[in-house]
Amino acid sequence: MLQRFHLQEPTLSKRQDDVVAQLSYIGLDPKEEVIMESGYRIDALVEVNGKQVCIEVDGLSHLIGKNRSPLGITILKRRQVPSIDGIELVSVPHWDWQKIVNDKKKKQGAH
């Protein structure tokens, strides 16, 4: 089963690139597309205050339709990574990231 996870090619998005770039900018030195002991591929792994944290950038492919309900596979990953790997998983939903981007653009336009 673990081999099946490893054979899947990662799907990178501009949003994920932007989140990883921001993590780098604030000095967190993210490791991208890390395969965990559980077999799950994580978008980014960072260390915060001596503790490893998984970052998952959740775009539309993680959700059911246009609402904010996660797909079953996303729910499973959110449960299993902390349970099996013992590492906290933080989700960055696309709507929250877009809000940050829009706020930044507004602030830049005000100067």
C-alpha positions, 0 to 999 in steps of 0.5 A: 500500500505504501508503494502506491502513495510513492508512485503518485506524482505530486501536483504542485499549484501556484498557491502551494508555491506561494505558501512555501515561498512565504514560509521561507520568507519568514525563516521556516525553511520548508521541505517540500513534498515530503513523504511521511512514514505513513506513506502520505506526501505532505506539501511542506514540513517545517520546524516551529519552536523545535517541533515539526509541523506538516503544512497542507495547502488545500485547494479545490481538489481537496473539497467537495464541489464549491463548498468548504467540505473536505473530500474523504481522502483529505479527512483521512489524511488529516486524521492519519498523519498526526496519529501515525506520524505523530506530527501536527498537520495544519491545513491552509484552505484556499479561501484563507490564503486568498484573503491574506493575498487580497489584504496584502494587495490592498495594503500595497495599493494604499501606500 
